[in-house]
Amino acid sequence: MDSLTQIVLGAAVGEATLGKKVGNKALLYGAIAGTIPDLDVIANFLTDTITAIELHRGFSHSIVFGVLLAPILGWLVNKLERKHNLGWKPWAKLFFLGLFTHPLLDAFTTWGTQLFWPFKVRLAFNSIFVIDPLYTLPFLLLTLVLLFYKRDSKMRRRLNIAGLGISTGYLILTLVIKEVVNQKFEQALNDQQIAYSNISTRPAPLTTLLWNANIETADSYLIADYSLFDTAPIRFETYPKNRKESTIMMKFPNVQRLMTITEGWFIIEQKMDQWYFYDLRFGLVPRKDQPPFFAFTYLLEEINGRIRATETPKTERDANYLLSQIWERIKGRP
């Protein structure tokens, strides 16, 4: 999830752990704990694109990371906050819970997390977008309001419990909605007599009212969307896999690494003498007066017998148009 959401979650977890004993300091250190796992973005500046993708939400988003780092941070903060005389263990508990709930929340997104690192298992429920106002805003409001109450106030505790409860309830609701949406897509495929081997669904940006789907067939991928307000049949767009045409690129180790990252949801295409790698997991971005493009597209360049991948940037104009199209599409297709 986005940084603000993780800060709010970390602060609420900190409050639930030590708020009654240390007041707003619990919110502060909880927010810090909720931020730390995302420092793995530093890899973007220190290594190549593919390695940075592999490291993202890896070790820093694992239980092992929390177990190793929490005692160190607990000992350090206990030294800084000697006046509270808590010892290092309560602080370590706060940090572990903050470090653990961060990747647990991220597991509900499409990218997922390697919560069980070093095992190469990425946990991804695909039920919430990385930014979802319905999750964040009520949680944020309740967390801000509790700041105006004393640390031993019953109302402060109730507000924090409400924030944690409402946000958790919303996460559970996204799983229920996802199951309903999956059934809609599967029924549409059966009604249209489309044979498929795999299906993956995820919410559109900023909402759980509009969903996207990738469907794998023998030679192609089908891509479709569905609004909870749709009454018209679901329409599927076909995108050829191009496996035979892209064999020359698939032999390169760096391309194979990208293929592994996408868990098989990819297309490699040559356009105007340049090769592009599309990660299908995050869907298409519509453009005004131009064909849509895949949200995560990488230019593949061969340099000294090796492939270098460079992500194609998205513009502010693309983002603004996407938001306008999402709003129109949420209204439903009659």
N, C-alpha and C positions, 0 to 999 in steps of 0.2 A: 504494500500500500504506500501512498505518498507520505512524505516526511511529517506533515502536520498530523495526519491520522495516527501515525506511530508515536508521535510525541504525546498526543492526548491519551492513547491507550497506555503508554508507559507511565504517564502521570497518574492515571486512575489506578493502575496496579500498585504504584508506589504508595498512594493514599490508602488503599485497602490494606497494605502490608504494615506501614508504620505511621500513617497519618495521625492516629490518636496520640502517638508518643512524640513525634517531632514536627507535627503540623505541616506547613507548606514546604519544608525541606524534603519531605517524602515525595511531594509532587515534583519538585525540582530534580531529585536524583532518579525518580522513576522516568521522567521525560528524557534524561540523559541516557539511561539504560535502553529506552525504546528507540533511541537514535543510533546507538553504537553499531548494530549489525549492518546498517546501510553505508558505513564507511568503506565497505568493499568497493564502492564506486571509484576509489582512488586508483584502482587497477586500470581504469580507463586512461589514466595519464602516464602509467608506468609500463604498460605492455601493449601488445597488438589487440586488434578488435576481437578476434576469435577467443584468445585466452581470457580477455576481460569478460566475455559472455559466459565462458565456462566457470569463471570464478564468482560471477554474480549470484548472490543468494546460495552460496556454497558453504564453506566452513564457518563463516561468520553468522550463518543462519541455522546452525546446528545445535543440538543438545550438548554435544561435546564442548563447543565454544562457550556456552553458558556455564557449564560445570567448571571449566578451567579458569574463566575470567572472573566469575562472580566472587570467589574468595579473595582474589587480589584487590578488586574494587571495594569489597566490603572492608578489608583491612585498611585500605587507603582512606576511605571515607570515615571510618571509625577514628583514625588519627586526626582528621580534620574537624570532626564533630565530637571531640572529647567531652564537651560539656553535657552531652546527653547520656554519657556513660552506659551505652547499650552493649558494648562489645562488638566484635566484627561479624558474628553470625547473623544477627538480625539484618544488618546492612547487606550481607552476602545474599540473604534470602530475597531481599528487595531487588537486588541486581539480577539474580538468576531469573526471577519471575518476569522482570522487564525484558531480559534478553531472550527468554523462552516464548513469551506471548507475541513478540514481534514476528518471528518466523511462523508461528502458529497462525497468525492472521494472514500473513503472506501466502500461506498454503491454500487459501481460498481463491487466490488469483490465478490467472492463466500461466504466468511464469512459474509459479510454485516455489518451493524451497527444498534444499537438501537437508531436511531436518535430521535425518538419520545418518549424515555423513560420519564415517568415510564410505558407507555403502552408497553405491551409485543409484540411488532411488530418489527421484524428484517428486515430492508430494504436491499435487496441483488439482484442486477441486473444480477450478474453472467456474466459480459461481458468483464472483464479484469483480468488477473492474478495479484497477489500482487507485482510481479516484471515484468515490461514490458519496455524494453529498448526503444521501439518506442515512448512511452509516455515520459519517463524520460530524455533521452539523448538530444534531441533537446531543451527541456525546460531548462535543466541544462546549456547547451552551451549559450543560449541567456541570461540567468540570469547572468552568469559569464562575458559575454562581456559587459553588461550594467554597470558593476562596473567601467569601464574605462572612463565613461562619467560623467560629472558634474551633480549634482542633478537637475538643471534647464534645462538640455539639452533635446531638442525635440527627438533626437535619442535615448536617454535613455528611454524615455517614449514609443517610438515606439517599441523598443526591448522588453520591458516588456509586452506591449499589444500583440505583436507577440507570445511571449512565452505562455501567458495565452490563446490566441486564438487558436494556433496550438494544444496545449494539450487538450483544451476543444473540439475542432473539432475532435480529435482522439477518445475521449470518445464517442462522438455521433456516429462516424463511427463504433465503436465496437458494439453498439446497432443494427446498420443496419446489420452488418455481422452476429450477433447472430440470427437475424430474418431469414436471408437467410439460415443459418445452421439449424435452427429449422425446416424449411420447408423441407430441405434435409432429415433429420432424420425421420420426419413424413411420407414423401413420401416413404422412404425405408421400414418403418413399414407396410404401407398400401400395398406396392408391394409384401411383403413377407407374407401378411395376418396374421400379429401378432396383437393380441388384447392386448391393454394396457390401464392402467388407469391414468398414470402420466408420465411426461417426464421432465428431467432437463438437461440443457446443460451448458457447461462452457469452456473457453479456456484452452488449455494446458499451462504448465509453459513457461513463457517468450515470448509468441507469440499469435497472434490472427489468424494465418494461419492454426492452427490445433486445433480441438475442440473435447471434450469428452462428452458423453451422458450417463445418467442413465435412464432406462425405467422400470417402475413398471408394472408387470403383477400380476395375481392372486396369484401365488405361488413362483415367482422368480423375480429377477432383471436382466435386460439385460444391458450390458455395451458395448459401441462401441466408435470408434473414426472416425473422418472425417477430411481430409485435403482439403483445397480449390482447391488443384491440383489433387484430386482423379478422376479417371475415372471408376474404378471398383465399383461394388455394395458395400454398407456398410455391414459389418459383425457384428453380435451380439453374444456376449458371455453370457452364462446363469450362474447365481449364485443363488442357492436356498435360499429362505428367512429363512428356518429353524425355523419357528415360533413355531411349535409344539415341536421340539426337544429342544428349548431354553426356554420353558415356566418356567422351574425351576429357571432360572436366571432373567427372566423378572419381577418376583414378588418383587425383591429387589428395594427399593426406589432409591438408587443411580443409578441403571441400568435404571430405569424409567426416571431419570433426563437426562441421556445420550440420551435416546430415544427422549425426548423432544427437546434437543439441535439439533439433526440431522433432526428434522422435518419429521421423519419416514423413512429416508434413512439410514437404518442400517441392519447389519446382526450380529447375535451372534452365535459363532461356538465353539465347543469343539474339541481341538486337544491335544492328548497325556495327557489326564486328566487335561488339563488347558482350561479355558474359555477365549475367545477373543471377543471383541466388535469392529466391523468395522464401521467407519463413511464413508459412500459411497460418500459423497458430493465432496470429493477432489480427487477421482479417484484412479487408480492403479499406482504403481511404478514398472517398469520392473526390473528384476535382471538377470545378466548373469549366465546362466546354472542353474537357479533356478526359481520356479514359481514366478509370480509377487505378491506383497502384497499391501494392501490398505494403502494409505499415512498416514492416521490417524487410527492406530490400538491400542487398549487398552487391556492390560492384566487385567482380572477380578479375584480378589482374595477375598475369604470370610474370614474375620477375626472377631471373636466374633459376628457372626450373621450379620455383615455388609460387604458390598462390597467395596473394594478399587480398584480404577482404576489407572493403570500406563501406560503412553504412551510408546509404543515400539519405541526406537530410530532409526533414519535413519542415515546411514553411508555416509561418503564422497564418498566411492566407488559406493553406490547406486545412489548418485546425479550425479556423472560423467557419469555413464552408462545411466541414464535417459536422460541427455542432448544429448548424442550421438544418442540415439534412437529417440528422438524428431526430431532432424535434419533430420534423414533418413526418418522419417514418414511424415514430412512436404512436402518432394519432391513428395508425392502422390503415390497412389497404382494403377498401370495400370490394 
